[in-house]
Amino acid sequence: MPTLEIYIQLDQLIAAWESEVVEFKRAGDGFSTSEIGKYFSALANEANLRDCEQAWLVFGIDNKSRSVIGTDYREDKERLHGLKHQISQDTSPAVTFHEIYELAHEQGRVLMFEIPAAPQGMPVAWKGHYYARAGESLIHLGLDKLDTIRAQTGVVDWTVQVVEDATIDHLDSQALARAKSAFARKHANRFSEGEVAGWPDATFLNRAKLTLDGKITRAALLLLGKPEVAPLLSPHPAQMTWKLEGAERAYEHFGPPFLLNTTALYQKIRNFQMRILPEDELLAIELAKYDQKIILEALHNCIAHQDYHRNGRIIVTEYPDRLVLENEGSFFEGVPADYISGHKTPRRYRNPFLAQAMAELSMIDTMGYGIHEMYAGQRRRFFPLPDYDLSDADVVQMTIHGKIVDAVFSRMLIQKTDLSLEEVLALDRVQKHLPVDDEAMIKHLRRRKLIEGRKPNFYLSAKVASATDAKADYIHTRGQDDVFYTKLVMDYLNKYHSATRQDINKLLWRKLSDALDDEQKETKIGNLITSMRRTGKIKNSGSRRTPNWEIAE
């Protein structure tokens, strides 16, 4: 529910009326998403140039009378908030609304879209084009404004520098193919994968923002270069190092192309299945020690934010119970805690050219949200949350845990699915015997009977729920096997004769394990359909793009 401050904000915006950072629209239900994207680009860029933290796009306002008239744009809440994802898919860098406020104004429904200012040094584009404002009009971003934004970092971007002796022949063909595929998936609503694959390499590199005036940059060599291009980047080693510490010791260096070799480095990590809870306390859950998506997100962040002027390598140290990732340079804007909630978008990037290229290749999915996704991922897996160590002012060190610190913490995450991220963060600090400075949070956790003991020696309460409740929650977490899901699909087809992918999603979604996120559920259902097709249980009577599944005769 919007707060009183938002209603006051609306009144103030209407009183001041439109400017380069405020736009009002009547906006019916059919208002074009593409137009919204253009205004997003323009308002974000203008907010940057005027040193404003945000801009506003407001629906439900009449321009002539300057009064609220209401709007029926996307009245379904799920569809309305799905606009955030749509905008992030076609903006570059991939940013979206801070928030969408739905106001029940006495004169009609009003939507207020809060747009973050473009990051320092990085103008925001919509579908490859930069937009701006001239008074109340929407125009293309002029070269003068473009240059002003790009010059904002105050330091030379190492990654944008052209390597004079480098040519397209210095790029790895497999990495180029992978990059084209990733770019096509990101821009699937604009280009088909076949179309992107058919582009000349020079055209692709320009559109993916890896070249500058057609010339090969350091960013292109880091991400797509052949292994032997490292000397062209000297004195920087262009290297990631995996180290194994413990009873056994080993190491291996990985150079370009980083697009491929981040996965190669991940595959060196010993990632066996483990039971995260003792059987005598609760039914055991088996999970991989590390989640690939989390590890790659962390490693890609190291690449994007490394201070390349310091000529250091990225180091991933594997201990028996944790991974420690290190990259050169201080945390560039704010502190890690600012980004955990997922609401903050950084205004500046140390390597804006490299970061933008990585966003185009989906190495960084949603800029500014990577830390949030890693914390949320560890939470979904019932593992301790990541830790940052910034004690060395010139190094960022991140720890990803591969072992349970306190079984009670994992049991809380399984049983109490209503815990907020703020509560989980505080409980994680308690289990690690770290101070919790928020007195209000301490009182809150005590009231919920989640912690016991006296400050500073708090500990997690073992009496979280009854054994019956715990077993019921485990069933939701564990899900069912494929035989169960296959039977549900076959029963559905026997009754209704056919099903689209959306029908099957709707049938199975809530029955899948609560431990899976949306992407993992999509993959699970896709694999199930493929298995049923290959074993001759179902057939596709539709097209490849819009399949329609029936029982095979």
SULZIWO-V434995 format. One record per pair of residues at least 4 apart in sequence whose ideal C-beta (glycine too) atoms are under 7 Angstrom apart, sorted by the first residue. I is the first residue (numbers start at 1). J is the second residue. D is the distance in whole Angstrom. If there is no record, write none. Layout:
i=I j=J d=D
i=I j=J d=D
This chain:
i=2 j=6 d=4
i=2 j=7 d=7
i=2 j=101 d=5
i=2 j=103 d=5
i=4 j=8 d=6
i=5 j=9 d=6
i=6 j=10 d=7
i=6 j=101 d=5
i=6 j=103 d=7
i=6 j=112 d=7
i=7 j=11 d=7
i=7 j=103 d=6
i=8 j=12 d=6
i=9 j=13 d=6
i=10 j=14 d=6
i=10 j=103 d=6
i=10 j=110 d=6
i=10 j=112 d=6
i=11 j=15 d=6
i=12 j=16 d=6
i=13 j=22 d=6
i=13 j=56 d=6
i=13 j=58 d=6
i=14 j=61 d=7
i=14 j=66 d=6
i=17 j=66 d=6
i=18 j=22 d=5
i=18 j=23 d=6
i=18 j=24 d=6
i=18 j=136 d=5
i=20 j=46 d=4
i=20 j=50 d=7
i=20 j=133 d=4
i=21 j=43 d=6
i=21 j=46 d=5
i=21 j=47 d=5
i=21 j=50 d=6
i=21 j=52 d=5
i=21 j=55 d=4
i=22 j=55 d=7
i=22 j=56 d=5
i=23 j=39 d=6
i=23 j=43 d=6
i=23 j=57 d=5
i=24 j=58 d=5
i=24 j=61 d=4
i=24 j=63 d=6
i=25 j=59 d=5
i=25 j=61 d=7
i=26 j=62 d=6
i=26 j=69 d=7
i=26 j=71 d=7
i=27 j=31 d=4
i=27 j=59 d=4
i=27 j=60 d=7
i=27 j=71 d=5
i=27 j=73 d=5
i=28 j=71 d=7
i=28 j=72 d=6
i=28 j=73 d=6
i=29 j=72 d=5
i=29 j=73 d=5
i=29 j=74 d=7
i=31 j=35 d=7
i=31 j=73 d=6
i=32 j=36 d=7
i=33 j=37 d=6
i=33 j=86 d=6
i=34 j=38 d=7
i=35 j=39 d=7
i=36 j=40 d=6
i=37 j=41 d=7
i=37 j=87 d=6
i=37 j=90 d=6
i=37 j=91 d=7
i=37 j=126 d=4
i=37 j=127 d=7
i=38 j=42 d=6
i=38 j=126 d=5
i=38 j=131 d=5
i=38 j=138 d=6
i=39 j=43 d=6
i=39 j=57 d=5
i=39 j=138 d=7
i=40 j=44 d=6
i=40 j=87 d=6
i=40 j=91 d=7
i=40 j=115 d=6
i=40 j=126 d=6
i=41 j=45 d=6
i=41 j=91 d=7
i=41 j=124 d=5
i=41 j=125 d=6
i=41 j=126 d=4
i=41 j=130 d=6
i=41 j=131 d=4
i=42 j=46 d=6
i=42 j=131 d=4
i=42 j=132 d=5
i=42 j=133 d=5
i=42 j=138 d=6
i=43 j=47 d=6
i=43 j=55 d=4
i=43 j=57 d=6
i=43 j=115 d=5
i=44 j=48 d=7
i=44 j=55 d=6
i=44 j=115 d=5
i=44 j=116 d=6
i=44 j=117 d=6
i=44 j=118 d=4
i=44 j=124 d=4
i=45 j=49 d=7
i=45 j=118 d=5
i=45 j=123 d=5
i=45 j=124 d=6
i=45 j=130 d=7
i=45 j=131 d=7
i=45 j=132 d=5
i=45 j=141 d=6
i=45 j=145 d=7
i=45 j=149 d=7
i=46 j=50 d=6
i=46 j=55 d=6
i=46 j=132 d=6
i=46 j=133 d=5
i=47 j=52 d=4
i=47 j=54 d=6
i=47 j=55 d=4
i=47 j=115 d=7
i=47 j=117 d=4
i=47 j=118 d=7
i=48 j=117 d=5
i=48 j=118 d=4
i=48 j=149 d=6
i=49 j=145 d=6
i=49 j=148 d=6
i=49 j=149 d=7
i=52 j=117 d=6
i=53 j=117 d=6
i=54 j=98 d=6
i=54 j=114 d=5
i=54 j=115 d=6
i=54 j=116 d=6
i=54 j=117 d=6
i=55 j=115 d=5
i=56 j=112 d=6
i=56 j=113 d=7
i=56 j=114 d=6
i=56 j=115 d=7
i=57 j=113 d=4
i=57 j=115 d=6
i=58 j=110 d=7
i=58 j=112 d=5
i=59 j=71 d=4
i=59 j=73 d=5
i=59 j=110 d=7
i=59 j=111 d=4
i=60 j=68 d=6
i=60 j=69 d=6
i=60 j=70 d=5
i=60 j=71 d=4
i=60 j=108 d=6
i=60 j=109 d=6
i=60 j=110 d=4
i=60 j=111 d=6
i=61 j=68 d=6
i=61 j=69 d=7
i=62 j=67 d=6
i=62 j=69 d=5
i=67 j=107 d=7
i=68 j=105 d=5
i=68 j=107 d=4
i=68 j=108 d=5
i=68 j=110 d=6
i=69 j=107 d=7
i=69 j=108 d=6
i=70 j=107 d=7
i=70 j=108 d=2
i=70 j=109 d=5
i=71 j=109 d=6
i=71 j=110 d=7
i=71 j=111 d=6
i=73 j=111 d=6
i=74 j=79 d=5
i=74 j=80 d=4
i=74 j=83 d=7
i=76 j=80 d=7
i=77 j=81 d=6
i=78 j=82 d=6
i=80 j=100 d=6
i=81 j=100 d=6
i=82 j=86 d=6
i=83 j=87 d=6
i=83 j=100 d=7
i=84 j=88 d=7
i=84 j=96 d=5
i=84 j=97 d=6
i=85 j=89 d=6
i=87 j=91 d=6
i=87 j=96 d=5
i=87 j=97 d=7
i=88 j=94 d=5
i=88 j=95 d=7
i=88 j=96 d=4
i=88 j=366 d=6
i=89 j=189 d=7
i=90 j=126 d=6
i=90 j=127 d=5
i=91 j=95 d=6
i=91 j=96 d=7
i=91 j=124 d=6
i=91 j=125 d=7
i=91 j=126 d=6
i=92 j=125 d=5
i=92 j=356 d=6
i=92 j=359 d=6
i=92 j=360 d=6
i=93 j=119 d=7
i=93 j=122 d=6
i=93 j=124 d=7
i=93 j=355 d=7
i=93 j=356 d=5
i=93 j=359 d=5
i=93 j=367 d=5
i=94 j=359 d=5
i=94 j=365 d=7
i=94 j=366 d=5
i=94 j=367 d=6
i=95 j=116 d=6
i=95 j=124 d=6
i=95 j=345 d=6
i=95 j=367 d=6
i=95 j=368 d=7
i=97 j=113 d=5
i=97 j=114 d=6
i=97 j=115 d=6
i=98 j=114 d=4
i=98 j=116 d=5
i=98 j=343 d=7
i=99 j=114 d=5
i=100 j=111 d=7
i=100 j=113 d=6
i=101 j=112 d=4
i=102 j=109 d=7
i=102 j=111 d=6
i=103 j=110 d=4
i=103 j=112 d=7
i=104 j=109 d=7
i=105 j=109 d=7
i=105 j=110 d=5
i=116 j=345 d=5
i=117 j=347 d=7
i=118 j=122 d=6
i=118 j=123 d=6
i=118 j=124 d=4
i=118 j=149 d=6
i=119 j=346 d=6
i=119 j=347 d=5
i=119 j=348 d=6
i=119 j=349 d=6
i=120 j=152 d=4
i=120 j=153 d=6
i=120 j=347 d=5
i=120 j=348 d=4
i=121 j=149 d=7
i=121 j=150 d=6
i=121 j=152 d=5
i=121 j=153 d=4
i=121 j=348 d=6
i=121 j=349 d=6
i=121 j=352 d=4
i=122 j=349 d=6
i=122 j=352 d=5
i=122 j=356 d=6
i=123 j=130 d=5
i=123 j=141 d=6
i=123 j=146 d=6
i=123 j=149 d=5
i=123 j=150 d=7
i=125 j=129 d=6
i=125 j=130 d=5
i=126 j=131 d=6
i=127 j=190 d=6
i=129 j=140 d=7
i=130 j=140 d=7
i=130 j=141 d=4
i=130 j=146 d=6
i=131 j=138 d=6
i=131 j=140 d=6
i=131 j=141 d=6
i=132 j=139 d=6
i=132 j=140 d=7
i=132 j=141 d=4
i=132 j=142 d=7
i=132 j=145 d=6
i=133 j=137 d=7
i=133 j=138 d=7
i=133 j=139 d=7
i=134 j=139 d=5
i=141 j=145 d=5
i=141 j=146 d=5
i=142 j=146 d=7
i=143 j=147 d=6
i=144 j=148 d=6
i=145 j=149 d=7
i=146 j=150 d=6
i=147 j=151 d=6
i=153 j=157 d=6
i=153 j=348 d=6
i=153 j=352 d=6
i=157 j=351 d=6
i=157 j=352 d=6
i=157 j=353 d=5
i=158 j=218 d=6
i=158 j=308 d=4
i=158 j=309 d=6
i=158 j=351 d=7
i=159 j=217 d=7
i=159 j=218 d=5
i=159 j=219 d=4
i=159 j=308 d=7
i=159 j=351 d=5
i=159 j=353 d=5
i=159 j=354 d=4
i=160 j=212 d=6
i=160 j=217 d=6
i=160 j=219 d=7
i=160 j=353 d=4
i=161 j=217 d=6
i=161 j=218 d=5
i=162 j=212 d=6
i=162 j=215 d=4
i=162 j=216 d=7
i=162 j=217 d=6
i=163 j=216 d=5
i=163 j=217 d=7
i=163 j=218 d=6
i=163 j=221 d=6
i=163 j=232 d=5
i=165 j=232 d=6
i=166 j=170 d=5
i=166 j=216 d=4
i=166 j=221 d=6
i=166 j=229 d=7
i=166 j=232 d=6
i=167 j=216 d=6
i=168 j=201 d=5
i=168 j=202 d=7
i=170 j=216 d=7
i=170 j=221 d=7
i=170 j=225 d=6
i=170 j=226 d=6
i=170 j=229 d=5
i=171 j=175 d=7
i=171 j=176 d=6
i=171 j=220 d=7
i=171 j=224 d=5
i=171 j=225 d=6
i=171 j=226 d=7
i=172 j=176 d=7
i=172 j=224 d=6
i=172 j=225 d=7
i=172 j=226 d=5
i=172 j=257 d=5
i=173 j=177 d=6
i=174 j=178 d=6
i=174 j=260 d=7
i=175 j=179 d=6
i=175 j=224 d=4
i=175 j=257 d=4
i=175 j=259 d=5
i=175 j=260 d=5
i=176 j=180 d=6
i=176 j=201 d=6
i=176 j=224 d=6
i=177 j=181 d=7
i=178 j=182 d=6
i=178 j=259 d=6
i=178 j=260 d=6
i=179 j=183 d=6
i=179 j=208 d=7
i=179 j=224 d=6
i=179 j=259 d=6
i=179 j=361 d=5
i=180 j=184 d=6
i=180 j=196 d=5
i=180 j=197 d=5
i=180 j=204 d=6
i=181 j=185 d=7
i=181 j=193 d=6
i=182 j=186 d=7
i=182 j=361 d=5
i=182 j=362 d=5
i=183 j=187 d=6
i=183 j=196 d=6
i=183 j=208 d=5
i=183 j=360 d=6
i=183 j=361 d=6
i=184 j=188 d=7
i=184 j=191 d=6
i=184 j=193 d=4
i=184 j=196 d=4
i=185 j=362 d=7
i=186 j=360 d=7
i=186 j=362 d=5
i=187 j=191 d=5
i=191 j=195 d=5
i=191 j=196 d=5
i=193 j=197 d=6
i=194 j=198 d=6
i=196 j=204 d=7
i=199 j=203 d=4
i=199 j=204 d=5
i=201 j=205 d=6
i=202 j=206 d=6
i=202 j=214 d=6
i=203 j=207 d=6
i=204 j=208 d=6
i=205 j=210 d=5
i=205 j=211 d=4
i=205 j=220 d=6
i=206 j=211 d=5
i=206 j=214 d=7
i=208 j=357 d=6
i=208 j=360 d=5
i=208 j=361 d=7
i=209 j=356 d=5
i=209 j=357 d=5
i=209 j=360 d=6
i=210 j=217 d=7
i=210 j=219 d=6
i=210 j=220 d=4
i=210 j=224 d=7
i=210 j=357 d=5
i=211 j=215 d=6
i=211 j=216 d=6
i=211 j=217 d=6
i=211 j=220 d=6
i=212 j=217 d=5
i=216 j=220 d=5
i=216 j=221 d=7
i=217 j=353 d=7
i=218 j=222 d=6
i=218 j=233 d=6
i=219 j=223 d=6
i=219 j=353 d=5
i=219 j=354 d=4
i=219 j=357 d=5
i=220 j=224 d=6
i=221 j=225 d=4
i=221 j=229 d=5
i=221 j=232 d=6
i=221 j=233 d=6
i=221 j=256 d=6
i=222 j=238 d=6
i=222 j=256 d=6
i=222 j=258 d=5
i=223 j=257 d=6
i=223 j=258 d=5
i=223 j=259 d=5
i=223 j=357 d=7
i=224 j=257 d=5
i=224 j=259 d=6
i=225 j=229 d=4
i=225 j=256 d=4
i=225 j=257 d=6
i=226 j=256 d=7
i=227 j=255 d=5
i=227 j=256 d=6
i=229 j=256 d=6
i=230 j=238 d=5
i=230 j=255 d=5
i=230 j=256 d=6
i=233 j=238 d=5
i=235 j=311 d=5
i=236 j=308 d=6
i=236 j=311 d=5
i=237 j=311 d=7
i=237 j=313 d=5
i=238 j=255 d=6
i=238 j=256 d=6
i=239 j=253 d=5
i=239 j=254 d=7
i=239 j=255 d=5
i=239 j=313 d=4
i=240 j=254 d=5
i=240 j=261 d=7
i=240 j=265 d=6
i=240 j=313 d=6
i=240 j=314 d=4
i=240 j=316 d=7
i=241 j=251 d=6
i=241 j=253 d=5
i=241 j=313 d=5
i=241 j=315 d=5
i=242 j=251 d=6
i=242 j=252 d=5
i=242 j=265 d=5
i=242 j=268 d=5
i=242 j=316 d=5
i=242 j=318 d=7
i=243 j=251 d=5
i=243 j=315 d=7
i=243 j=317 d=5
i=243 j=318 d=7
i=244 j=248 d=6
i=244 j=249 d=6
i=244 j=250 d=4
i=244 j=251 d=7
i=244 j=318 d=5
i=245 j=249 d=6
i=245 j=317 d=6
i=245 j=318 d=7
i=245 j=319 d=5
i=246 j=319 d=6
i=246 j=320 d=5
i=252 j=268 d=6
i=254 j=261 d=4
i=254 j=264 d=6
i=254 j=265 d=5
i=255 j=261 d=7
i=257 j=261 d=6
i=258 j=262 d=6
i=258 j=303 d=6
i=259 j=361 d=7
i=259 j=363 d=7
i=260 j=264 d=6
i=261 j=265 d=6
i=262 j=266 d=7
i=262 j=296 d=6
i=262 j=299 d=5
i=262 j=300 d=6
i=263 j=267 d=6
i=265 j=299 d=7
i=265 j=316 d=6
i=266 j=292 d=6
i=266 j=295 d=5
i=266 j=296 d=6
i=269 j=290 d=6
i=269 j=318 d=6
i=269 j=323 d=7
i=271 j=288 d=5
i=271 j=289 d=5
i=271 j=290 d=5
i=272 j=289 d=6
i=273 j=286 d=5
i=273 j=288 d=6
i=274 j=287 d=7
i=274 j=289 d=5
i=275 j=284 d=4
i=275 j=286 d=6
i=276 j=285 d=6
i=276 j=287 d=6
i=276 j=382 d=6
i=276 j=404 d=5
i=276 j=410 d=6
i=277 j=281 d=6
i=277 j=282 d=5
i=277 j=284 d=5
i=277 j=285 d=6
i=277 j=407 d=6
i=277 j=410 d=6
i=277 j=411 d=7
i=278 j=407 d=7
i=279 j=284 d=5
i=281 j=407 d=6
i=282 j=411 d=6
i=282 j=470 d=6
i=282 j=474 d=7
i=283 j=471 d=7
i=283 j=474 d=5
i=285 j=477 d=6
i=285 j=478 d=7
i=287 j=381 d=6
i=289 j=402 d=4
i=290 j=294 d=7
i=290 j=295 d=6
i=290 j=323 d=7
i=290 j=400 d=7
i=290 j=402 d=6
i=291 j=295 d=7
i=291 j=377 d=6
i=291 j=381 d=6
i=292 j=296 d=6
i=293 j=297 d=6
i=293 j=377 d=6
i=294 j=298 d=6
i=294 j=374 d=5
i=294 j=377 d=5
i=294 j=378 d=7
i=294 j=400 d=7
i=295 j=299 d=6
i=295 j=400 d=7
i=296 j=300 d=6
i=297 j=301 d=6
i=297 j=370 d=5
i=297 j=373 d=6
i=297 j=374 d=5
i=298 j=302 d=7
i=298 j=325 d=5
i=298 j=374 d=6
i=298 j=398 d=6
i=298 j=400 d=6
i=299 j=303 d=7
i=299 j=316 d=7
i=299 j=325 d=7
i=300 j=304 d=6
i=300 j=358 d=6
i=300 j=363 d=5
i=300 j=364 d=6
i=301 j=305 d=6
i=301 j=370 d=5
i=302 j=306 d=6
i=302 j=314 d=5
i=302 j=325 d=6
i=302 j=327 d=4
i=303 j=314 d=7
i=304 j=351 d=6
i=304 j=354 d=6
i=304 j=355 d=5
i=304 j=358 d=5
i=304 j=364 d=6
i=305 j=327 d=6
i=305 j=329 d=7
i=305 j=332 d=6
i=305 j=350 d=6
i=306 j=314 d=6
i=306 j=327 d=5
i=306 j=328 d=6
i=306 j=329 d=6
i=307 j=328 d=5
i=307 j=329 d=3
i=307 j=350 d=6
i=308 j=351 d=7
i=310 j=328 d=4
i=310 j=329 d=6
i=312 j=328 d=4
i=314 j=326 d=7
i=314 j=327 d=5
i=315 j=326 d=5
i=316 j=323 d=6
i=316 j=325 d=5
i=317 j=324 d=5
i=318 j=323 d=6
i=319 j=324 d=7
i=321 j=402 d=6
i=321 j=403 d=4
i=322 j=399 d=5
i=322 j=400 d=7
i=322 j=401 d=5
i=322 j=402 d=6
i=322 j=403 d=7
i=323 j=400 d=5
i=323 j=402 d=7
i=324 j=397 d=6
i=324 j=399 d=5
i=325 j=398 d=5
i=326 j=395 d=6
i=326 j=397 d=5
i=327 j=396 d=5
i=328 j=394 d=7
i=328 j=395 d=6
i=329 j=350 d=6
i=329 j=394 d=7
i=329 j=396 d=7
i=330 j=393 d=6
i=330 j=394 d=6
i=331 j=335 d=6
i=331 j=336 d=7
i=331 j=390 d=6
i=331 j=396 d=5
i=332 j=348 d=7
i=332 j=349 d=7
i=332 j=350 d=5
i=333 j=346 d=5
i=333 j=347 d=6
i=333 j=348 d=5
i=334 j=338 d=4
i=334 j=344 d=7
i=336 j=340 d=7
i=336 j=371 d=6
i=336 j=388 d=4
i=338 j=344 d=5
i=339 j=344 d=5
i=339 j=368 d=7
i=339 j=371 d=4
i=339 j=372 d=6
i=340 j=371 d=6
i=340 j=372 d=6
i=340 j=375 d=5
i=340 j=425 d=7
i=341 j=372 d=7
i=341 j=421 d=7
i=342 j=369 d=5
i=342 j=372 d=3
i=344 j=368 d=6
i=345 j=368 d=4
i=346 j=368 d=5
i=349 j=355 d=5
i=351 j=355 d=6
i=352 j=356 d=6
i=353 j=357 d=7
i=354 j=358 d=6
i=355 j=359 d=6
i=355 j=364 d=7
i=355 j=367 d=7
i=356 j=360 d=7
i=357 j=361 d=7
i=358 j=363 d=4
i=358 j=364 d=5
i=359 j=364 d=5
i=359 j=367 d=6
i=364 j=370 d=6
i=369 j=373 d=6
i=370 j=374 d=7
i=371 j=375 d=7
i=372 j=376 d=6
i=373 j=377 d=6
i=374 j=378 d=7
i=374 j=386 d=6
i=375 j=379 d=6
i=375 j=385 d=5
i=375 j=386 d=6
i=376 j=380 d=6
i=377 j=381 d=7
i=378 j=383 d=5
i=378 j=384 d=7
i=378 j=385 d=5
i=378 j=386 d=6
i=379 j=385 d=7
i=379 j=413 d=6
i=379 j=424 d=6
i=380 j=515 d=6
i=380 j=517 d=6
i=382 j=410 d=4
i=382 j=413 d=5
i=382 j=414 d=6
i=383 j=401 d=6
i=384 j=401 d=4
i=384 j=405 d=5
i=384 j=428 d=6
i=384 j=431 d=7
i=384 j=432 d=7
i=385 j=425 d=7
i=385 j=428 d=4
i=386 j=398 d=6
i=386 j=399 d=6
i=386 j=400 d=5
i=387 j=399 d=4
i=388 j=398 d=5
i=389 j=397 d=4
i=390 j=396 d=7
i=401 j=405 d=7
i=404 j=410 d=6
i=405 j=409 d=7
i=405 j=431 d=5
i=405 j=432 d=6
i=406 j=431 d=4
i=406 j=460 d=6
i=407 j=411 d=6
i=408 j=412 d=6
i=408 j=460 d=4
i=408 j=462 d=5
i=409 j=413 d=7
i=409 j=427 d=6
i=409 j=428 d=7
i=409 j=431 d=4
i=409 j=460 d=6
i=410 j=414 d=6
i=411 j=415 d=6
i=411 j=464 d=6
i=411 j=470 d=7
i=412 j=416 d=5
i=412 j=419 d=7
i=412 j=427 d=6
i=412 j=450 d=7
i=412 j=460 d=7
i=412 j=464 d=5
i=414 j=473 d=5
i=414 j=474 d=6
i=414 j=477 d=6
i=415 j=464 d=5
i=415 j=465 d=5
i=415 j=469 d=6
i=415 j=470 d=6
i=415 j=473 d=5
i=416 j=464 d=7
i=417 j=514 d=7
i=419 j=423 d=5
i=419 j=424 d=5
i=421 j=425 d=6
i=422 j=426 d=7
i=422 j=441 d=7
i=423 j=427 d=6
i=423 j=445 d=7
i=424 j=428 d=6
i=425 j=429 d=7
i=426 j=430 d=7
i=426 j=436 d=5
i=426 j=438 d=7
i=426 j=441 d=5
i=426 j=445 d=6
i=427 j=431 d=7
i=427 j=450 d=6
i=427 j=460 d=6
i=428 j=432 d=6
i=429 j=434 d=4
i=429 j=436 d=5
i=430 j=436 d=6
i=430 j=451 d=6
i=430 j=458 d=5
i=430 j=459 d=7
i=430 j=460 d=6
i=431 j=460 d=6
i=435 j=456 d=6
i=436 j=441 d=6
i=436 j=442 d=6
i=436 j=458 d=7
i=438 j=442 d=7
i=439 j=443 d=7
i=440 j=444 d=6
i=441 j=445 d=6
i=442 j=446 d=6
i=443 j=447 d=6
i=444 j=448 d=7
i=445 j=450 d=5
i=445 j=451 d=5
i=446 j=451 d=6
i=449 j=461 d=6
i=450 j=460 d=7
i=450 j=461 d=6
i=451 j=458 d=5
i=451 j=459 d=7
i=451 j=460 d=6
i=451 j=461 d=6
i=452 j=459 d=6
i=452 j=461 d=5
i=453 j=457 d=5
i=453 j=458 d=5
i=453 j=459 d=5
i=465 j=469 d=4
i=465 j=470 d=6
i=466 j=470 d=7
i=467 j=471 d=6
i=468 j=472 d=6
i=469 j=473 d=6
i=470 j=474 d=6
i=471 j=475 d=7
i=473 j=477 d=6
i=474 j=478 d=6
i=476 j=514 d=5
i=477 j=513 d=6
i=477 j=514 d=5
i=477 j=515 d=5
i=478 j=513 d=6
i=479 j=512 d=5
i=479 j=513 d=3
i=480 j=484 d=4
i=480 j=485 d=6
i=480 j=511 d=7
i=482 j=486 d=6
i=482 j=528 d=6
i=483 j=487 d=6
i=484 j=488 d=7
i=485 j=489 d=7
i=485 j=508 d=6
i=485 j=528 d=6
i=486 j=490 d=6
i=486 j=528 d=7
i=486 j=532 d=6
i=487 j=491 d=6
i=488 j=492 d=6
i=488 j=507 d=6
i=488 j=508 d=7
i=489 j=493 d=6
i=489 j=504 d=6
i=489 j=507 d=7
i=489 j=532 d=7
i=490 j=494 d=6
i=490 j=537 d=7
i=491 j=495 d=7
i=492 j=496 d=6
i=492 j=499 d=6
i=492 j=507 d=6
i=493 j=497 d=7
i=493 j=498 d=7
i=493 j=499 d=6
i=493 j=538 d=7
i=493 j=549 d=7
i=493 j=550 d=6
i=493 j=551 d=5
i=494 j=551 d=7
i=497 j=550 d=7
i=498 j=541 d=7
i=498 j=548 d=5
i=498 j=549 d=7
i=498 j=550 d=5
i=499 j=503 d=4
i=499 j=504 d=5
i=499 j=549 d=5
i=500 j=548 d=6
i=501 j=505 d=6
i=501 j=547 d=6
i=502 j=506 d=6
i=503 j=507 d=6
i=504 j=508 d=6
i=504 j=525 d=6
i=504 j=529 d=7
i=505 j=509 d=6
i=505 j=525 d=6
i=508 j=512 d=6
i=508 j=525 d=6
i=509 j=521 d=6
i=512 j=516 d=6
i=512 j=521 d=5
i=512 j=524 d=6
i=516 j=520 d=4
i=516 j=521 d=5
i=516 j=524 d=6
i=518 j=522 d=7
i=519 j=523 d=7
i=520 j=524 d=6
i=521 j=525 d=6
i=522 j=526 d=6
i=523 j=527 d=6
i=524 j=528 d=6
i=525 j=529 d=6
i=526 j=530 d=6
i=527 j=531 d=6
i=528 j=532 d=6
i=529 j=533 d=6
i=529 j=549 d=7
i=530 j=534 d=6
i=531 j=535 d=6
i=532 j=537 d=4
i=532 j=538 d=5
i=533 j=538 d=6
i=533 j=539 d=7
i=536 j=552 d=5
i=537 j=552 d=6
i=538 j=549 d=5
i=538 j=550 d=7
i=538 j=551 d=6
i=538 j=552 d=6
i=539 j=550 d=6
i=539 j=552 d=4
i=540 j=547 d=5
i=540 j=548 d=7
i=540 j=549 d=6
i=541 j=548 d=5
i=541 j=550 d=5
i=542 j=546 d=5
i=542 j=547 d=5
i=542 j=548 d=3
